[in-house]
């Protein structure tokens, strides 16, 4: 009799627990429409199902700013370590795919190459030199696709400097970055995309190994540009070669596409909103404000994928360990709980709550370099050097992407 009573009690408790569970709703997304413009679907999710399972992504999607800000820091639940994830499998395990002490150690090793001090002493003026060369060529012309002929080239030149890969051209840097970005977002498993990614990984590994060997045989002056590059800094601290390769490729995958898309996209945003451009040109707002509002409004990095390492209740919804989650920065940055009229581009806005660079221990290590490149160099210099800059009406600007978003082309004219 006692055993029967215990069994009945256990069954009642189990039913009670099951009744109290709130499983995430299953929400389907049209992935073609999502790739063209993710913001309508993200707004619907944020309003009605802020924690939802999306079959097309085979994962949990989180869309509210406060939930993401809190839970991104909970690496015990949302782990960045993804042994079988696309980035780890295709590019090697970099610091983004580590948590805790291993992540902190690798971050400290990389930091001297991208710290505010290094950006101020070395990279900012080097970025200006690169921009002067590109703009000198453009000034002799009357029109161009500024995605390709300015944003891509300038981002590539900046990466050649920061990484130390002098033998890789800016255009090659962009091609390798795009191939890796496509590869790590290839959740549909397209074999051609994976093959392109692996080819770029092999080419970059060879170039990185050559620079490691050169820095090991002839250490560079810490006051020189080359001596402050990522490969030089990591070689000097004795980081393992596979770790150097993985973290330099991480810098290329994110450090090319996101600044490129932010430069071209912000130029388009200003030309599309002449009243906002006027505020920047007359000094009413700084170019840093333009940059911060743009990355809030049109997040170049749309999400961060995580492995669900433990059961948890998030926003009243129970999630189960073993799956994956997508923390949607792009949705968080348009959360009306923190931003009035969030779909509007407004350079006067208070953007302090945006999380375009992340919100936890994985906050983007290259954020200072990106701000210097875009806000201090790319934007003010192009509007200064190309008179009467305007969009080409014969070539509409088209944006694409949800994991990484930016203009595909951006044709402009000037006197």
C-alpha positions as CSV (number, residue, x, y, z in Angstrom):
1,X,0.0,0.0,0.0
2,X,2.7,2.6,0.8
3,X,4.4,1.8,-2.5
4,X,1.1,2.3,-4.4
5,X,0.6,5.6,-2.6
6,X,4.1,6.7,-3.4
7,X,3.6,5.8,-7.1
8,X,0.3,7.7,-7.3
9,X,1.9,10.7,-5.6
10,X,4.9,10.6,-8.0
11,X,2.5,10.4,-11.0
12,X,0.5,13.4,-9.7
13,X,3.7,15.4,-9.2
14,X,4.9,14.5,-12.7
15,X,1.6,15.6,-14.2
16,X,1.8,18.8,-12.2
17,X,5.3,19.5,-13.6
18,X,4.2,18.7,-17.1
19,X,1.2,21.0,-16.7
20,X,3.4,23.8,-15.5
21,X,5.8,23.6,-18.4
22,X,5.5,26.2,-21.1
23,X,7.1,24.8,-24.2
24,X,8.2,27.4,-26.8
25,X,5.6,27.9,-29.6
26,X,6.6,26.6,-33.0
27,X,6.7,29.4,-35.5
28,X,7.5,29.0,-39.2
29,X,9.4,31.6,-41.2
30,X,9.6,32.1,-44.9
31,X,13.4,32.0,-45.3
32,X,13.5,33.7,-48.7
33,X,11.5,36.6,-47.3
34,X,13.6,36.6,-44.1
35,X,16.8,36.8,-46.2
36,X,15.4,39.8,-48.1
37,X,14.1,41.6,-45.0
38,X,14.1,39.9,-41.6
39,X,12.6,42.9,-39.7
40,X,8.8,42.2,-40.2
41,X,9.1,38.6,-39.1
42,X,11.3,39.6,-36.1
43,X,8.8,42.3,-35.1
44,X,6.0,39.7,-35.1
45,X,8.1,37.3,-33.0
46,X,9.2,39.9,-30.6
47,X,5.6,41.0,-30.0
48,X,3.8,37.6,-29.8
49,X,6.5,34.9,-29.3
50,X,9.7,36.3,-28.0
51,X,11.1,32.8,-27.3
52,X,10.0,30.5,-30.2
53,X,11.2,27.4,-32.0
54,X,11.7,28.0,-35.7
55,X,11.8,24.7,-37.6
56,X,13.6,26.3,-40.6
57,X,16.5,27.2,-38.3
58,X,16.1,24.1,-36.1
59,X,16.5,26.2,-33.1
60,X,15.1,28.6,-30.5
61,X,14.9,32.3,-31.6
62,X,15.0,35.0,-28.9
63,X,14.0,38.5,-30.0
64,X,13.6,40.8,-27.0
65,X,16.4,43.1,-26.0
66,X,16.1,42.5,-22.2
67,X,16.0,38.7,-22.5
68,X,19.1,38.7,-24.8
69,X,21.0,41.2,-22.6
70,X,20.5,39.0,-19.6
71,X,20.8,35.5,-21.1
72,X,23.8,36.2,-23.3
73,X,25.8,36.5,-20.2
74,X,24.6,33.1,-18.9
75,X,27.1,31.0,-20.7
76,X,26.1,28.0,-18.4
77,X,22.8,28.0,-20.3
78,X,23.7,29.6,-23.7
79,X,27.2,28.3,-24.4
80,X,29.3,29.6,-27.2
81,X,31.2,26.3,-27.3
82,X,29.8,24.4,-30.3
83,X,32.1,21.5,-31.1
84,X,29.9,20.4,-34.0
85,X,29.0,23.9,-35.1
86,X,29.7,25.2,-38.6
87,X,32.2,27.8,-37.5
88,X,34.3,25.3,-35.4
89,X,34.1,22.6,-38.1
90,X,35.0,24.8,-41.0
91,X,37.3,27.4,-39.5
92,X,38.7,25.9,-36.3
93,X,37.9,26.6,-32.7
94,X,38.5,30.3,-32.1
95,X,37.9,32.4,-29.0
96,X,34.3,33.1,-30.0
97,X,33.7,29.4,-29.6
98,X,35.2,29.2,-26.1
99,X,33.7,30.2,-22.8
100,X,35.1,31.0,-19.4
101,X,38.9,30.9,-18.8
102,X,39.9,29.7,-22.3
103,X,37.9,32.6,-23.9
104,X,39.3,35.2,-21.5
105,X,42.9,34.0,-22.0
106,X,42.7,34.2,-25.8
107,X,40.9,37.6,-25.6
108,X,43.7,39.0,-23.5
109,X,46.3,37.7,-26.0
110,X,44.5,39.4,-28.9
111,X,43.7,42.6,-27.0
112,X,47.0,44.5,-27.6
113,X,46.4,44.5,-31.4
114,X,42.9,46.1,-31.1
115,X,42.9,48.0,-27.9
116,X,41.8,51.7,-27.8
117,X,45.5,52.7,-27.2
118,X,46.7,50.7,-30.3
119,X,43.8,52.0,-32.4
120,X,44.7,55.6,-31.4
121,X,48.4,55.3,-31.8
122,X,48.6,53.2,-35.0
123,X,45.5,52.1,-36.8
124,X,43.4,55.3,-37.1
125,X,46.0,57.2,-39.1
126,X,46.8,54.1,-41.1
127,X,43.1,53.8,-42.0
128,X,43.1,57.5,-43.1
129,X,46.1,56.8,-45.3
130,X,44.3,53.9,-47.0
131,X,41.1,56.0,-47.4
132,X,43.1,58.9,-49.0
133,X,44.5,56.5,-51.7
134,X,41.1,55.0,-52.5
135,X,39.3,58.4,-52.5
136,X,42.0,59.9,-54.7
137,X,41.2,57.3,-57.4
138,X,37.4,57.8,-56.9
139,X,37.7,61.6,-57.1
140,X,38.8,61.4,-60.7
141,X,35.6,59.5,-61.6
142,X,32.0,60.5,-61.5
143,X,30.2,57.4,-60.3
144,X,30.9,54.0,-58.7
145,X,29.5,51.1,-56.8
146,X,30.6,52.3,-53.3
147,X,30.1,48.9,-51.8
148,X,32.8,47.5,-54.0
149,X,35.0,50.5,-54.8
150,X,35.1,52.1,-51.3
151,X,33.6,50.2,-48.4
152,X,35.0,46.8,-49.5
153,X,38.4,48.1,-50.4
154,X,38.8,50.2,-47.2
155,X,37.7,47.4,-44.9
156,X,40.1,45.0,-46.7
157,X,43.0,47.5,-46.4
158,X,42.2,47.9,-42.7
159,X,42.2,44.1,-42.1
160,X,45.5,43.7,-44.0
161,X,47.0,46.1,-41.5
162,X,45.4,44.7,-38.3
163,X,46.0,41.1,-39.1
164,X,49.5,41.5,-40.6
165,X,48.6,39.7,-43.8
166,X,50.3,42.1,-46.2
167,X,50.5,39.5,-49.0
168,X,46.7,39.2,-49.1
169,X,45.0,42.0,-51.2
170,X,42.0,43.9,-50.1
171,X,39.8,42.2,-52.7
172,X,41.1,38.8,-51.7
173,X,40.4,39.6,-48.1
174,X,36.8,40.4,-49.0
175,X,36.4,37.2,-51.0
176,X,37.8,35.1,-48.3
177,X,35.7,36.8,-45.6
178,X,32.5,36.4,-47.7
179,X,33.2,32.7,-48.4
180,X,33.7,32.0,-44.6
181,X,30.6,34.1,-43.7
182,X,28.5,32.1,-46.2
183,X,30.0,28.9,-44.9
184,X,29.2,29.5,-41.2
185,X,25.7,30.6,-42.1
186,X,25.1,27.6,-44.4
187,X,22.5,25.9,-42.2
188,X,20.9,24.4,-45.4
189,X,24.1,22.5,-46.0
190,X,24.8,23.6,-49.6
191,X,27.9,21.7,-50.7
192,X,29.1,24.4,-53.1
193,X,29.0,27.0,-50.3
194,X,31.0,24.7,-48.0
195,X,33.6,24.0,-50.7
196,X,34.2,27.7,-51.3
197,X,34.5,28.3,-47.6
198,X,37.1,25.5,-47.2
199,X,39.1,26.8,-50.2
200,X,39.4,30.2,-48.5
201,X,40.3,28.6,-45.2
202,X,43.1,26.7,-46.8
203,X,44.4,29.8,-48.6
204,X,44.3,31.9,-45.4
205,X,46.0,29.2,-43.3
206,X,48.9,29.1,-45.8
207,X,49.2,32.9,-45.7
208,X,49.0,33.0,-41.9
209,X,51.6,30.3,-41.5
210,X,54.0,32.3,-43.7
211,X,53.6,35.4,-41.5
212,X,54.0,33.4,-38.3
213,X,57.3,31.9,-39.6
214,X,58.5,35.4,-40.6
215,X,57.7,36.9,-37.2
216,X,59.3,34.0,-35.4
217,X,62.5,34.3,-37.3
218,X,62.6,38.1,-37.2
219,X,60.5,39.7,-34.4
220,X,59.3,43.1,-35.2
221,X,59.5,46.4,-33.3
222,X,56.5,46.9,-31.1
223,X,56.3,50.5,-32.2
224,X,55.8,49.5,-35.9
225,X,52.5,48.8,-37.6
226,X,53.5,45.2,-38.4
227,X,54.7,44.7,-34.8
228,X,51.2,45.6,-33.5
229,X,49.3,43.3,-35.9
230,X,47.4,40.3,-34.6
231,X,49.8,37.7,-36.0
232,X,52.8,39.5,-34.5
233,X,51.1,40.0,-31.1
234,X,49.9,36.4,-30.9
235,X,53.3,35.0,-32.1
236,X,55.1,37.1,-29.5
237,X,53.0,35.7,-26.6
238,X,53.6,32.1,-27.7
239,X,50.0,31.3,-28.8
240,X,49.7,27.9,-30.5
241,X,49.8,28.1,-34.3
242,X,46.3,26.5,-34.7
243,X,44.9,29.1,-32.3
244,X,46.5,31.9,-34.2
245,X,45.1,30.7,-37.4
246,X,41.6,30.3,-35.9
247,X,41.5,33.7,-34.3
248,X,42.9,35.5,-37.3
249,X,40.3,33.9,-39.5
250,X,37.7,35.0,-37.0
251,X,38.9,38.6,-37.3
252,X,38.7,38.3,-41.1
253,X,35.2,36.7,-41.2
254,X,33.7,39.5,-39.0
255,X,36.2,42.3,-39.5
256,X,35.6,42.6,-43.2
257,X,31.9,42.1,-43.8
258,X,30.6,44.1,-40.9
259,X,32.6,47.3,-41.4
260,X,32.1,47.0,-45.1
261,X,28.4,46.8,-44.7
262,X,28.3,49.5,-42.1
263,X,30.3,51.9,-44.3
264,X,28.2,51.4,-47.4
265,X,24.9,51.1,-45.5
266,X,25.5,54.3,-43.4
267,X,26.4,56.3,-46.6
268,X,23.2,55.1,-48.1
269,X,21.2,55.9,-45.0
270,X,22.5,59.4,-44.9
271,X,21.9,60.0,-48.6
272,X,18.4,58.6,-48.2
273,X,17.8,60.9,-45.3
274,X,19.2,64.3,-46.3
275,X,17.9,66.0,-43.1
276,X,20.1,63.5,-41.1
277,X,23.1,64.1,-43.4
278,X,22.7,67.8,-42.8
279,X,23.0,67.3,-39.1
280,X,26.3,65.5,-39.5
281,X,27.7,67.9,-42.1
282,X,27.0,71.0,-40.0
283,X,28.4,69.4,-36.8
284,X,25.1,69.2,-35.0
285,X,25.8,65.5,-34.3
286,X,29.1,63.7,-34.5
287,X,29.9,60.9,-37.0
288,X,30.1,58.6,-34.0
289,X,26.4,59.2,-33.5
290,X,25.7,58.3,-37.1
291,X,27.6,55.1,-36.8
292,X,25.9,54.0,-33.5
293,X,22.5,54.7,-34.9
294,X,23.2,52.9,-38.1
295,X,24.4,49.7,-36.4
296,X,21.4,49.8,-34.2
297,X,18.9,50.4,-37.0
298,X,20.4,48.0,-39.6
299,X,22.5,45.6,-37.5
300,X,25.4,44.3,-39.7
301,X,25.7,41.3,-37.3
302,X,22.1,40.1,-36.9
303,X,22.5,37.3,-34.5
304,X,24.7,35.1,-32.3
305,X,24.2,31.3,-32.4
306,X,24.5,29.4,-29.1
307,X,24.3,25.9,-27.9
308,X,21.7,25.3,-25.2
309,X,23.8,23.7,-22.5
310,X,21.2,23.5,-19.7
311,X,17.5,23.5,-19.1
312,X,16.1,27.0,-18.3
313,X,13.0,29.1,-18.2
314,X,13.4,32.2,-20.3
315,X,10.6,34.8,-20.4
316,X,8.1,32.2,-19.0
317,X,9.1,29.6,-21.6
318,X,10.9,26.4,-20.9
319,X,13.8,25.5,-23.1
320,X,15.6,22.1,-23.1
321,X,19.3,21.4,-23.1
322,X,20.8,19.9,-26.3
323,X,19.4,22.3,-29.0
324,X,20.6,25.6,-30.3
325,X,19.5,29.1,-29.9
326,X,19.8,32.3,-32.0
327,X,20.1,35.5,-30.0
328,X,18.7,38.0,-32.5
329,X,20.6,41.3,-32.0
330,X,18.8,42.9,-35.0
331,X,15.5,42.3,-33.2
332,X,16.8,43.6,-29.9
333,X,18.1,46.8,-31.5
334,X,14.6,47.6,-32.7
335,X,12.8,46.7,-29.5
336,X,10.1,49.4,-28.8
337,X,10.6,48.9,-25.1
338,X,13.9,50.8,-25.4
339,X,13.7,52.7,-28.7
340,X,10.9,55.0,-29.7
341,X,9.8,54.5,-33.3
342,X,12.5,51.9,-33.7
343,X,12.2,51.4,-37.4
344,X,13.1,55.0,-38.1
345,X,16.7,56.1,-38.7
346,X,17.4,59.0,-36.4
347,X,21.0,60.1,-35.7
348,X,19.8,62.2,-32.7
349,X,18.5,59.1,-30.9
350,X,20.0,57.9,-27.6
351,X,21.5,54.6,-28.8
352,X,23.2,53.5,-25.5
353,X,20.9,50.5,-25.2
354,X,21.8,48.9,-28.5
355,X,23.7,45.6,-28.5
356,X,25.1,45.6,-32.0
357,X,28.4,44.4,-30.7
358,X,27.0,42.0,-28.2
359,X,26.2,42.4,-24.5
360,X,28.2,39.9,-22.5
361,X,31.7,38.3,-22.2
362,X,31.7,37.9,-26.0
363,X,31.4,41.7,-26.7
364,X,33.1,42.3,-30.0
365,X,36.9,42.6,-29.4
366,X,37.2,44.7,-32.5
367,X,34.6,47.3,-31.6
368,X,37.1,50.1,-31.1
369,X,38.8,49.5,-34.4
370,X,35.4,49.4,-36.2
371,X,34.3,52.7,-34.7
372,X,37.6,54.3,-35.7
373,X,37.4,53.0,-39.3
374,X,33.7,53.9,-39.9
375,X,33.0,56.9,-37.7
376,X,36.5,58.6,-37.7
377,X,37.6,57.8,-41.2
378,X,35.2,56.3,-43.8
379,X,32.2,58.5,-43.3
380,X,33.7,62.0,-42.8
381,X,36.3,61.5,-45.5
382,X,34.0,60.4,-48.3
383,X,31.6,63.3,-47.7
384,X,34.6,65.7,-47.6
385,X,36.3,64.4,-50.7
386,X,33.4,63.6,-53.1
387,X,31.4,66.8,-53.7
388,X,27.6,66.6,-54.1
389,X,27.6,62.9,-53.4
390,X,24.2,61.4,-54.2
391,X,22.6,58.1,-55.0
392,X,22.4,56.9,-58.6
393,X,18.6,56.8,-59.3
394,X,19.2,54.2,-62.1
395,X,20.5,51.6,-59.6
396,X,18.3,51.1,-56.6
397,X,20.1,49.9,-53.4
398,X,19.2,46.4,-52.3
399,X,19.8,45.0,-48.8
400,X,20.1,41.3,-48.1
401,X,20.8,39.0,-45.2
402,X,19.5,38.2,-41.7
403,X,22.5,36.7,-39.9
404,X,24.7,39.3,-41.5
405,X,23.0,42.2,-43.3
406,X,24.1,44.9,-45.7
407,X,23.7,46.4,-49.1
408,X,24.5,44.2,-52.0
409,X,25.4,47.2,-54.3
410,X,25.3,50.9,-53.7
411,X,25.8,53.0,-56.7
412,X,26.5,56.7,-56.2
413,X,27.4,59.8,-58.3
414,X,29.3,63.0,-57.5
415,X,30.8,66.1,-59.3
